[in-house]
Amino acid sequence: PFNNIIRTTIEALAAVLGGTQSLHTNSLDEPFRVPSEFAAKIALRTQQIIAYETGVADTVDPLAGSYYVEWLTDEIEERAWRYIDRIERMGGMTEAVRRGYPQREITDASYKFQRDVEEGRRYIVGVNTFVEEEEEEIRNVPLLDINQEEIERRQVERLKKLRSERDNSAVEYSLRELKNAARRDENLMPYILEAVKKYVTLGEIMNALKEVYGIWVEPPIY
């Protein structure tokens, strides 16, 4: 997992060189668990070093004029427009999702990536190349110990207390108004805000909207 520090650093640097407006750096242990404080701080320090030590953020578009980077930019734009045109011909993104098009594209790309890794066409250092027989470093990563059962117990108790103390008639009224607004195809935000003020829970709001809109069932992707 310590290799992820280097990967994230390269990704973050590329984003800054490309003029990103917002940047998140994943922690080294984020792929397989909730990040520890140790790992989260390294992720933060990665951004700080790029911002304050390298100087790359002091210049607007530092790679401007690079033939290769400009070619890559044009290539990305061209491929993006191909997707946009294809989706527009389908009738828009809603229809594309209904047909399972974006899901299928994501699934195909994921399958191709994994196949290339397993067949050695794409290198992942420490995974399919330069692999050590005994990987010791995972044991040295500090663990963030989370007692899920205790968290769930405390949250259930808080929820019971909330429901016993709130004005449940006001809750029912807020949910009824929310459902009516959904049926009228109105802006739901004012009704949701009013419901929250009456201590309606997120789950209750979602269940109310499910009664009106139903539940989207994603088609199987083959």
Secondary structure, DSSP 8 states (H G I E B T S, - for coil): -THHHHHHHHHHHHHHHTT-S------TTTTTSS--HHHHHHHHHHHHHHHHTS-GGGSSSTTTT-HHHHHHHHHHHHHHHHHHHHHHHHTSHHHHHHHTHHHHHHHHHHHHHHHHHHTTSS--BTTTBS--SS--GGGGS------HHHHHHHHHHHHHHHHHHS-HHHHHHHHHHHHHHHHTT---HHHHHHHHHTT--HHHHHHHHHHHH---------
